[in-house]
Amino acid sequence: MNNTPTDQYFEAIVQQEGSFVFIAIPFAPRAVWGTRLRYPVVGTINGVTVRGTLGVQAQAYFLRVSKPWLRASHIAVGDVVSVVLQTIS
């Protein structure tokens, strides 16, 4: 991943609702990356590569992470993590 002016750096807590594990996105993707139908992203969480598409509920965006990814990355629900994301075409 190359650092670009639109890279977003933030800390977040890995959260869970039911079986749904996610990272809340603390910024407005439209304001940073422009208006899009979807926001596919690539980046790192605690230095571990992650790729996905941001989800949205109401006006809140999130990045869902799978339980196998959590196990492989040694990251757990409740952990405070360092996140770097950029959108991809």
N, C-alpha and C positions, 0 to 999 in steps of 0.2 A: 504494500500500500504506500503510495507516494503522498507526502503531506501537501495538501492544497489549501488555498484560503477558505474553502468551504468545509474543511474537516471540523468536526464538532467534538470537543473534549469535555467530559463531565464525569462526575462520580454519581453513582446510583446504588440503590439497594435492590438486590435480586428478590423479587416478590412472587408470591403464589396465591392464586385464587382457585380453589378446587384442584384440578390437575393441571391448570394453566400456569406456567412459569414464565415470567417476563421481566423486562427492564423498562421502566417508565422513561419516556423521552422528555427531558425538561426544557425543550425549546420547540418553537413552531417550525416544522419543516418547510412550510410554504414561505416563511419569512427568510429562511436561509438558502433554500434550494429552488425556490420558485414553485408555482402551482403545477402540480402533476396529479394524475389519476392515482398513481402508486409511487411509493418511495422504496425501491430496492436499495439495500445498503450492504457495504462491506466494511470491516474494521476489526477491532480487537476489544476484548473484555479481559482485563488483567493480563494483557499481552497474548491472549489466545485468540486465534483468528475466528471470526464469526461472519456469517453471511445470511441475509434474510430480507424480508420485506416488512416495512413498518405496518403495523395494524393501527386502527383508529376506532375509538369508541367515544361517542359524543365529540368533543374536540381534543381528547387526550390521545396522544400517540404512544405506542409501545413497540418493543421488539421482543417477540416470543423466542424463548430458548428451550431446546428439548432436554429431557432428563438424561438421555445418553450423552449429549454435549456437556451437561453439568458434570456428570461422573468423569468423563474424559478430561475435563479442564480442572477438576478438583475445586470447583466453585459450588457453593451451597446456597439454598434459599436463606435469606437474611444477611448474606455477606454484602459488605460495601465494596463496590468494584469500580475500577477506573475504565472508562469507555472512550473509544475513539471511533467515530463513524463518518463515512462519506457516502453520498449517494452514487449510484452507478447507472449508466444508461440502459 
